[in-house]
Amino acid sequence: MQVPLWLALLAVGYLGCKLFRPPVWLIAILLLGGYLLADSLFAPVIDTAVK
């Protein structure tokens, strides 16, 4: 069985918010930071580190 990455991330994010109850501002900062890092000069470095 193959699950799309977006569906797995959505499920993990939903369960994480339900179980750990982080503040909304922390979720917003993490999402915005990830979005900005993906379009920065550090993106290739992060990509090679993840792979």
C-alpha positions in Angstrom: 0.0 0.0 0.0 1.4 3.4 -1.0 0.2 6.5 0.8 0.8 10.0 -0.7 3.2 12.1 1.2 0.7 15.0 1.6 -1.8 12.6 3.2 0.7 11.1 5.6 1.9 14.6 6.6 -1.7 15.7 7.0 -2.5 12.8 9.3 0.6 13.3 11.4 -0.1 17.0 11.7 -3.7 16.4 12.7 -2.8 13.8 15.3 0.1 16.0 16.6 -2.3 18.9 17.1 -4.9 16.8 18.8 -2.5 15.0 21.1 0.0 17.6 22.1 -2.1 20.8 21.7 0.6 23.3 20.7 -0.3 26.9 20.6 -1.6 28.3 17.3 1.2 30.8 17.1 3.8 28.0 17.2 2.1 26.1 14.4 2.0 29.3 12.3 5.7 30.1 13.0 6.8 26.5 12.1 4.8 26.5 8.8 6.0 30.0 7.8 9.6 29.1 8.7 9.4 25.9 6.6 7.9 27.7 3.7 10.6 30.5 3.8 13.4 28.0 4.2 12.2 26.0 1.2 12.7 29.1 -1.0 16.0 30.2 0.5 19.7 29.6 -0.2 19.7 26.9 2.4 17.2 24.7 0.4 19.9 22.7 -1.4 21.8 22.1 1.8 18.6 20.9 3.6 17.7 18.7 0.6 21.1 16.9 0.6 21.0 16.5 4.4 17.5 15.0 4.3 18.4 12.5 1.5 
